[in-house]
Amino acid sequence: MTVAVGNRHESGENINRHLDSSGKYVRYTGEQVEALERVYSECPKPTSLRRQQLIRECPFLANIEPKQIKVWFQNRRKEASRLQSVNQKLSAMNKLLMEENDRLQKQVSHLVSENGYMKQQLTLTTLGTDASCDSVDPTPPQHPLRDANSPAGLMAIAEETLAEFLSKATGTAVDWVQMPGMKPGPDSVGIFAISQKCYGVAARACGLVSLEPMKIVEILKDRPSWFRDCRSIEVFTMFPAGNGGTIELIYMQTYAPTTLAPARDFWTLRYTTSLEKGSFVVCERSLSGSGAGPNATSAAQFVRAEMLPSGYLIRPCDGGGSIIHIVDHINFEGWSVPDVLRPLYESSKVVAQRMTIAALRYVRQVAHETNGEVVYGLGRQPAVLRTFSQRLSRGFNDAVNGFNDDGWSIMHCNGAEDITVAVNSTKHLNSFSDPLSFLGGVLCAKASMLLQNVCPAVLVRFLREHRSEWADFNVDAYSAATLKAGAFAYSGMRPTTFTGSQIIMPLGNTIEKEEMLEVVRLEGHSLVPEDSFLSRDVHLLQICTGVDEDAVGACSELVFAPVNEMFPDDAPLVPSGFRVIPVDSKTGDAQDLLTANHRTLDLTSSQDVGSTPETGSSPSSRCILTIAFQFPFENNLQENVANMACQYVRSVISSVQRVAVALSPSGLIQIPGSKLSPGSPEAVSLAIWICQSYKQHFGSDLLRTDSLGGDALLRQLWDHQDAILCCSLKPQPVFMFANQAGLDMLETTLVALQDIALEKIFDESGRKALCPDFAKLMQQGFACLPSGMCVSTMGRHVSYEQAVSWKVFSDCEDNNNNRLHCLAFLFANWSFL
């Protein structure tokens, strides 16, 4: 994985020079190069007597030593071989592009035919008929029933899977569109596409790799080696197929990317076979039945997802190498996750980045390592460095998910309602260090939250480069002390200060530079005079991924673990870190949510209301931040370490949130395209109307002073400690604005807020209790609500001590022209349960 590419071939610029008698490089003259090329073309063999004769007879080569001429011919052969290899690759890529062009032409013809059919249908329908077409087909593909308990039935399923996969990889079975930000070209990894409308989400990739087909098959079938979200894969049954292939029944478990939703598992049939002209196919699909596969106990923490016909087509190229076609088509059952996470589980771009593109990049990485086109870091072999990256990623995923069968259990931690604390007493380091120094286990404090208007790549890059802005050196030193025999202690740590200096020593990076492996040295000094001669530096092994701002749908991560200065290949790793995942709002999601609600609080259909503000056309830049920090502990110090972990993670969360605000376009987060962005004239006017209406109804000022100007008043309203939200009234109460506390309470953003109906933040009992107060509000213009509970967009319950609501008029000072604009709500002293 982590290697830097180095070009070991001589270029034409280096060939056309030689060493003179003084040891300096001197360029050949044009006549000398022309003479050498003429001799080479006539006599390419180095042992040819004719070549020696031509050299002696050429006056331009008389003053060049025979040894230098020999070196020129050797380099010329290398250059010819390299150019031949490049030409073969370009020919293979040209063939691939021609095939892709043919497929696109077929897709265009299909779309033209479909468009003509739709026009014909529209002309035949009446004006009252709804001829709209959904952007996503909710109907799963239908397959004839097969007996999955017999070899003949499994063989029939395998053949159907093969046919469907090939139609997706090289045909028009899926409406493919180009992956945003991934344009094909000379410097591109390959050709990438995502599904536009289909059941589930799908991604496709094709590219050229300088490995033989069978080697690629072995690499891709070893899914845990390249798919970081794969927790385990187990082959339950394998038997030969009639045509020389193999059929396998596989159970696979994957990690959940956040702490907010359960992980997914798959029960699939995998079919490996060969085609004509030396091609190979590995195709896979889910077997029907949610109860199939392992017993329910082993899969209790997972939600069964569906893999539609997917796989790999590997075809050999003339002159070496292979062309790979990769298709991933999955239904993650996004209905089972909170609404704020659904775009993550229903995004083809996320599947493309996490699976499809990752597979092609990994194969290309191994190809470069196999061909020797790499430079090793600190004397480590690429396979060793790749293993370190996989162990860091896997350890972080284990901590985020906390599976019971790994020994994790939830531990109560007072005062940390928003932080989950889990403990694993079976995970210890006894095999690596003194058994007496580590008798407890590992404790993990983790949390997930929503961030708005911050680029994941920019945030992770800042966290990597400015560790002192969020980290506590003493906590890093405590974690590092667990790796040293006899040095483990919680209360007896030696007082140390951090100089603020961190040195990043790169071990290498992938060829696409999307992942970096490095060692970080944090410089520390002891505060005790007698220990001043001892080194207090802390070393961390760290991976940083997804720092490319142009990678659409890519996840950004910063994962690190303390290590000794000269860490061995089997060094124990206890990873901690951050994961930032973009969550795009898909077009039409707001309308889908509105139409899905059959029961609404339409209590104001007869009221006179103004127009609601328009929402921006651009997608909101929301992302989910997941933090997980692991701390080893001794049995008698578990409670102390748990309290320390909660306090530290809470401090890190606060620091990261401040950093996210600082990295946003302005101190008050600007939402492009939204009329009610903080700082916009519409938002200033609304803030004035909110305060004036509050004073008219309750006889007191909402804010501390009533002499504020527009921008200052908006700033104070935005920073108010209580949650203040406004909702429009038609066609149903939908939120249109909230201050920062309101967004935090609902765990959403300004753009996403405008898709949330008022009834969505209350459960059934809360909606029933709201109805009489709502009627009173509409009659007298204001209402005081008793203490109660509401629900955030992430499904978390929020309690509040008191709430008030009032009508907001567009001009409270002119009683003749005032107009009902919206309703305002204030939730005082709210907190998460």
N, C-alpha and C positions, 0 to 999 in steps of 0.2 A: 504493500500500500504506500508507505511513505518514502518516496524516493524522488530525487530530482533528476531530470533527464539531461544527459550530456551527449553531445554529438561527437562521436569518435571517428567520423569519416573525414578524410581530407577533401576539402573543397577545391574547386578549380583555381581559386586565388592562391592557395598554398602549393599547388602542384607547380605552378609556373615561376618558381624561384629555387635557388640552390645556394649552398654554402661555398664561399670562396676560400682562398688559402688562409685568410686571416680569421676565419670562423664566423663571418658575418653573412647574413642572407642577402643575396643579390638576385634581382629579377632577371629572368631570361628575356632576351630581346624578341621582337616579333618574328625576325628571321629564324632565330633558334627554335622558338615554339613551333613555327610552321614546319621546320625541318624535322623536328622530333615527331610531330604528328604524322608527317609523310612516311617516316620510317616505321612508326607503329602500325599504321594502316596497311602497309605493304608486308610487314613481317611482325605479326602480333606475338609469335612464340619467342620466349626469351633465349632459347638455345639455338636459334636460327643463325647459321653462318652468314647468310645473306644480310641479316641485320647488322652484324659487325662490319661487313664490307661497306654498306651504305653509310654507316657512321664515320668510317675512316675517309670516305670520299667526299663527305660534306664539309665545306670550309667553315660553315657557321658553327660547327660543333668541335672544331679543332682545339679550342682553348678551354674546353670543359673536361673535367676529370672523368674517366670512365665510371668511377664509383657514383658520381653524382648523376650521370646519365642513367645508370642502373636504378637509382632511387626514383628518378622521374618515371621510368617505365613501370616500376612497382606501384607507384601512386596512381599512374594512369589506369592500370588494371583495376585498382580499387575503385577509382572514380567511375569507370565503365560499368563495374558490377553494381555500384550504388545507383547509377542512373537507370540501369536496366530494371532494378528492383522498384525504383520510383515509377518508371514507366508502366510496370505491371500493376502497381497499385492504382495508378491513374486510370488504366484501362478497366480495372475491376470497378472502380468508383464510377466511371462513365457508364459501365453496364448497369450498375445499380441505379444511377440516375435515370437512365433510359427506361428501366423497368418501373420505376416510380412514376415517370411521366406517362407511361402506358396505363398504369393503374389510375392516375388522376384523370386521364382522358375517359376511361370507363366510368369513373365516378361522375364526371361532368355529364356524360351521356345519360347516366341513370338519373341525375338530378333534373336534367332538361325534360326527360320523359315524365318524371314525377311531377314537375311543374306544369307540364301540359295537361296531365291528367287532373291535377287540382283545379286548373282553370276551367276545364270542361265540367267538373263537378260543381264549381261555383256558379256557372251559368245555368245549371239545371236546378239548383236549389232555390227555394223561395227566400225573400228578404228576411223573414223571421227565423230562418234556420241558422244556427251557430255553426259556422264552418271553420272555427279556429282550431289550431293544432298546438298541442302542448309541446314545450321545448324538450321534455324528457318523457320517453315512453315508459309508463309505470308497469306495463304488462311484461312479466318474465317470458322468455322464449319457451315454447312448448316442445316437449320431447316425447316420443312414444315410450310407453312403460317398458322397461327392460328388467330382467331378473338379475339383480346385482349379487346374487348368492351362487351363481353358477359361472364357470369359465366361459361358456358360450355367451351368456348375457353380458359379462364384463367385456368380452371381445367386441360385441356389437356396440357397447357404449364407447369403447376405445376408438373404433372406426368412425363413429359419428363425431367424436371429439376431434379427431384428426381432420376430418373434412371441414368442420366449422372453424377450427383454428386456421387452416390454410386459407379459407375464404376471408378471414380477417387480416392475416399477415400479407397476402398478396392480392386480395380481391377487394370488393366493395361491400362486404357484409356489415361493416360499421362505417358511419359517416365521419371520416377522419378530417380534422382540420390541423393546420400547422401549429405546433407548440409555440406559444408566445415567447419571444426573446430567444428562440433557438433556430436561427436561419441557417440553412445548409450552405456550405462553402468550403474552400480549401482548408480552413483552420477549424472546421466543425468536427465534432466527435462522430456525428452521423446525422440521419434524418429522423426527426421526432414529430409525432402527431398525437393528438388527444381526441377523444370522442366528442361529438357535438350533441347528439341526441341518441341515447340508447338506454336500455335497462342496465342499471349499475353505472360504473365509471370504468373507462378503458384508456389505455395508452399504448403507443406503438413506437418502435425504434428499429432502425436498420443501419448497419455500418460495416466497415471493412476492418478486419483484425488479422494480424500476421501470426495466426496459430492454425494448426490443423483441426479439422472438424471434431474428431474424437476427443481431443484435449479440451476443446470448448464445451463439449457435452459434459465431460467430467466436472469442469469448473461450475457450470450453471446448475447442475443437479445438486451440488453441494451448497444449498441455499444459505445456511447460516454463515458461510464464509464471506458472502458479499451483501446479503440482505440484513442490515443491522436491526431491523424490527423483528427478525425471526428468533424466537426463544428456543424452540426445539422442533425437530422433525424426526418422525419415527416411521419406518417402513414396517407395516404389520404383515403384509403378504406380498410375495413376489413370485410370479410364474411366467414361463416363456410363452410368447404368442406364436401363432402358427407361421408367421412370415419372418422369423428370426429376431423379432423384437421382444420386449419385456413389458409386462403390466404389473404395476405396483399399487397397493392400497396404502395411502399415506395419511397420517395424522400430524398436523402442524399447528403449533401455538405461536402467536405473535404477541409482541408487547403493545401496550397502550401508550400513546405518545404523551398523555397527560394523566393527572390524578383524578380527573373529572368523569371518566367513563371507563367501563371494563374493557379488558383486552379481547381480541378476537381469536378464534381457532377455526381450522378447516379440516374436513374429512374428504379426501380427494382420491381420484384415480389418475395415475400418471402412466402415460404410454410412450415408450421409447422405441423408435423403429428407424429403418433406413429407407431412403427413396432412390430413384434412379440418379445416375451420374455422381454417386458418392455422397449424396446429401443425407443429412440426419434430421430427425424431428423428435422433439420432446414436448408433448402436449399434455395438458392436465385440466381436469374439471371436477367440481364437487359432485359427490354422490348424494342422492336425495335422502331426506330424513334427518331431522335435527338430532335424533337420538342415536344415529349411527356412529360407529367408531368406538372410542374408549368408553368406559363406564361413566355415569353421570358424576360420580364423586371427583374423578380426576379433572373433569372439565367444568366444575362448578363455578369457577371464577371467570369463565369465558362466555362470550356471546358467539354463537355459531354464525360465521359469515359464509358467503357463497362465492366460489370461484367459477366463473363461466369459462368456456373453452379458451385456454391461454397456452402459451408455450414459446418454444424457440425453434426456428428453422435455420439450419447451418448448411451452407453450400460451399464446396471448395472452389477456389479461384485458380485460373491458369497461372503457373509460376509460383504457387504457394499462397498461403493465407486462406481466409474464409470470409464469406458474406453472411452476416447474422441478421435475422428478422426476429424481433421480440414483441410479444403481445401480452399485456396484462389486462384482464377484464374481471372486475370484482364488484360484488355488492356487499358493502360493509354493514348493512342494516343500520343506516344512519338514524332511523326513527327512534332508536333506543337511547340516544345520547341527548344531552341538553341542547336547546335550540341554538345557543351560541356556538356549539361545536359542530353542528350539522354540516356547515360548508366544508369543514375539514374532512368529513367522512363521505362527502358527495362531490369531491373535486377530482377531476381527471388530472389536473396539474400536479396535485400532491402525489397521486399514484405514479405519475411519470417520473417525478424527482426521486421518490423514495424507493421505487422498484425498478422501473424500466431503464431509465438513464443510469441508475446505479449499477445495474447488471452489465450494461455495455461498457461503462467506464472501468469496472473491475476487470473484465476480460482484457481490455486494452492495456491496463496496468500490468497484469501478469505477462502479457505478450512482450511488453517493453523490458520487463525484468528478465524473461527467458532469453531474449535476444541480446542481453548485455548492454542495453542502451540506458544504463542508470549509473548514478554515482552514490555510493553508500554513505550513510551518515554515522560518524563516530565509530567506524569499523563494524557497524551492525549490518547484518544481511537484511534485504528487503522483507523476507518472510518473517523475521523476528520483529521488525518494526511494525509490520502489518498486524502481527499477533498482539502487540501492545495496544494498538488502536482498537482492535476488536475487544480486548479485555476491558479497556476503559469504557467503551460504549455499552458493553454488556453489563458491567457492574453498575453503571448509572441507570440503565433500564430496569435492572433488578430492584434497585432502590426505589425508583418511581412507582413500579407496579406492586412490589411487596407481596408476592404470591405466598400462600400458606404452605404449599408443599416445599418451598425453599426455607421454611422456618420462620417467616415473618409473622408477627402478630401486632395488632394495634394496641398502643399503650396510651393511657389517659395522661394528659398533660394540662394542668390548671393554667388558665389564662391564655391559652393559645387556640381559640375557637376556630380560627381560619388556617391553622397549621396542623397537619396530621403527623403524629409521632408513632413510628413503628420500631419494634425491637426484634432482633434476630440473635438468639442465644446460641444457635448452632453454627453460626458463621464466625469463625475465629481464625487466628493466625498462628496457632500452635505449631503447625508444620514448618513455619518459616523462622521462628525465633524461640527464645527461651519460654517453655511452657508456663513457668511461674509468672511471667510478665504479662500474660494476657489470658484471663480466666473467665471473662464475662461474655462479650459478644459485640455486636455492632448495632448502634442506634441510628435511626434515620429520621430527620425532620424535613418535611416536604410540603409544598403548596403550589397551587396553580392559580393564576389570576389573569384578567384581561387588561391589556395595554392598548392605548389608542394613539393613532397618528405617529407611530415610530417605526422605522425600518428595522426589521430583525437583524439584518447584516450590520447596520451601523451600530446598533445597541451592543451586539456581541463583540464587535471589533473594539468598541470603547471599553467594555468590561475586561477584555484581554489586555489592552494597552495601559489601562489605568486601574490596576488592581487596588491601589491604596485608597481609591474613592469609595470602595464598598467592603473590602476585606479587613479582618482583624488579624494582625500578624501573630498574636499570642494564640489564637485558635489554630492557625496553621502550624505553629510550633508544637502545640499540644498533639495534633494529629500526627505530625512527623515523629514525635517522641515515642509513639506506640510501636514504631518499626525498630527501635533500638532496645536490645535486651537489657532488662533491669532499669530502663529509664521511664517506664510507664507510671504515671501518677497524675492525679487531677489536682489535688490541693497543694502538692509540693513542687509545682513547676518553678523552675528558676526564673526570676524576673528578667525579662529581655525587652529591648526596644527595637523597633523596626526603623531603619534609616530612610525608608521610602523609596529605596532603589530596588528595581527588579531587572534582572538580566535574562533575556529570552535567547536560548541557544537552540536553533532549529536542528532537528534530526532529519528532516526531509519533508517532502510534500508529494501529493499525487500529481500525475502528469497534467491534470486539468487545474491543479492548485485549488481544488474545492475543499481539500482537507490538509491540515498541517499538524505534524507531530513535533513536539518541542519539549525541552526541559527548561523550567523557569527557576531561577535562583533568586530567593528573597534574602537580602542582606540584613542580618541582625547583629546586635551587640549586647553583651551581658551587662546588666546594671550592678552586678556584684563585683567588686574589685578583684577578688581572688580567682574569679572565673573569666577575667578579661582576656586571657590568652587562648581561651577555647572558642572555637567557631560556633556561632549561633545561626548560621545560614540555614535556610529551609529550601529544599529542592522539591519541585513538583513536576511530575510527568503530565503533559497536557495535550489534548487535541482540540483544535478549533476548526469548525466546519461552517460552510454557508456564509462566507463573508463577501460573496459577489452580490452586489445590489441589483444586478440585472437578471438574476436567476429567479424566474417567476415560480412561485409555489414552493421554493426551497426552504428547508428548515435550517436554522442556525443554532449551533451548539458550542458551548465552552465547557469541557469536562476535564477535571484534573484530579490527581491523587498524589499524596506525599510519597517520596521515594528517598532512598539513601543516595549519597553523592555518586557512588559507583554502583548503580542498580544492576543486579544480574538479570538474566533473561527470564528467570522464574520469580522475580521480585513480587511480593504481595501488593495488591492494589485495592484501595478502598476509595472508589471515585465519588466525587461530588461535582455539582455544576449547574448549568443553566441550559434550558432549551426554549427557543423562541420560534413559534410556528405562526406564519401568516394565516389569517382567516378571512377569506374574501366573501363579500356579500354577493350572491348570485342574482342576476336580473330576474325579477318575477317572484323572488322569495317573499317580499312583503305582501304582495297580492295573494300568494298561496296561503300565507298565514291568516290573512283576513277572511278569505273564503272558507278556510277550514273550520272557523269558529261558527258553529251553528247557533250558539246561545250567546247573545251580546247584551251589554248594558245600554240598549238604545232607549234611554229614558228622556231624551231631549229632542225628539224628532220634530216637535212643534216649536222649538225655540229659534230665535233669530240669531244666527251666528255669522261671523265673517269667514272669509276664505282661509283655508289652512295654508301654511307656507309650503313651498315646493321643496322637495328633497333633491340633493345633488345627483347628477347622473353618473359621476365617477364612483367606483367602489370605495368603501371606507377602508382605511388602512388600520385594521384591527389585527392584533396578534395575541396568542395565548403564551404566557410566560410560565414555565414550570421550573421550580427550584427544588433541588434535593441535596441535602448535606448529610454525610455519614460520619459518625463519631464512634470509635471503639471505646469500650468501657470495661471496668472491673465490676464484679458482682455487687460489691458493697458501695459502689459509686454510681449506680444506675440512675437513681433519682437526681443526683447532682448534675450528671452529664445531661439528662433529659431537660432539666431547667435551663442549663447553659445553652443547649441546642436550640430550644424555643426562643430564648432571648436573642441569640445570634442570628437565626434565620429571620426573625422579625426585623432586626436591624438591617440585614441585607436587603430584605424586601423594601423597606423604607428608602434605602439608598438607591436601589435600582429604579424605584418609581420616580425619585428626584432626577436621576440621570435621564430617564425616559422623557420627562417634561423638558429638561434642558436640551435634549436632542431634537425635540419637536420644532417645527418651523418658528414658533414663538412661545413665550412663556405661557400664554393662554393658547390652548391647542386650537389651531385653525383647521377647519374641515372644508376642503375645496368643494365649491358648488352648493354649500348649505347657506341659506339666507340667515339662519340663526346661529352662525358661528360666533363664538365670543369675539367681540371687537367689531362686528359688522354693524351698520346703522340700524338694521332691523332688530338686532339683539339689544342695542342700547334703548330703542323705543320700547321694546317689550319690558325691559327692566324698569323703566320709568312707569309704565302702566301697571306693572305688578305692585310696585311700592305705593302708588297713588290709590289704587283700588283697595289695598290692604288697609291703608289709613282711613279710607272712607267707610269701610265696613266695621273695623274694630276700634277705630278712634285712637290708634297709637301707631308709631312708626315701626316699620318692619326692620329697618336698619338702625344703626346707632345714631346717625345724624341725618337730617333731612335737607342739608345744605350742599349735598354733593352734586357735582356735575354729571353729565351723562356717562362718560367713560369711567370715572371714579365710582359712580353708583353701580355700574355693571360689574366692576372689579370686586366691590364689596359683596354684591349679591352672589357672584361666582364663588367667592371664598367663604361664604356663610357656612357655619358649622352644621346647620340643619339642612336636611335634604329638601330642596324646593324644586317642584316639577310643574309643568304646564301641559295641559292636554286640550286638543281641539274637540269639537262636539259632533260634527257630522263628517262622514256617515255614521261614525261611532266614535266614542271617546278614545283618541289615539294621542300619545305623548308627542309633543313638538319641541320641548325645551326642558333642560334640567341644568342646575348648577353642578359643580364638581362633586359635592357630597351626594347629590341625587344620582349622578352617573355611577359613583362608587357603590351606592346602596343597591342599585339595580345591576351592577357589574356589566355595564354596556358603554356605548359611545354615543355621541350626538347623532350621527347618521343612523346607527342601528336603533336608537331610541325612537326614531320617527316611524318605525315599523311595529312598535309595541302598543297594543291596546291596553286601556286602563284595567279591564277585567283580567288581563293576563298576569298581573302582579298580585292577584288575590286568589286564594284557594276557594273551594265551594262555600265554606262557612263564612269566609271573609266577604264574598260577593253578596251573600244573603244579608249580612250585617250592614253592608254599604247601601243597599237599596233604600231604606227609609231615610238615612242621612242624605242620600243623593237627592231624593225628592224635596227634603227640607232645604237643601242647598239651592236648588233651582227655584224654589218659591221665595225665600227671603234674601238670597244672594250670598249667604255664607253659612258655614256649619262647623261645629267643633266635634271632632271624632274621638271616641275613647281609645285607650291603648289597645294595641292589637298586633297582628303579624301580616307581613306580605312576603312575596317570593321574588328572588332575583332571577335574572335571565339564565343563570347557571343552576337554578333549582335549589339554591340555599335559602332557608327561612330567615327573615329579618324581623326583629321585634322593635316596636317604637312605643314610647311612653305616652305621646300625645300627637294628634294630627289635627290640622285645621285646613279648611278649604274655602275659597271665595271666588266670586266671579271677577274676571279681569276685563275692564272696559277700555276701549281704544282711546277715549279722551274723557277722563273723569272730571275735568274742570268745566267742561261744557255739557250741562245736563240735557240740553236740547239735541245735541248731535252725538252723544256717547253711544257706543255700539259694543255689544258683547263680543269680545275677541276670543276668550278661552277661559278655562278653569285652572286655578292654581291650587296646589297642595303643598303643605309644609309638614314634614315628619320630623318630630323633635326627639333627640336622644335615641337614635336608632343604633342597633348593633346586630351582628350576625349570631345566630344560635349555633 
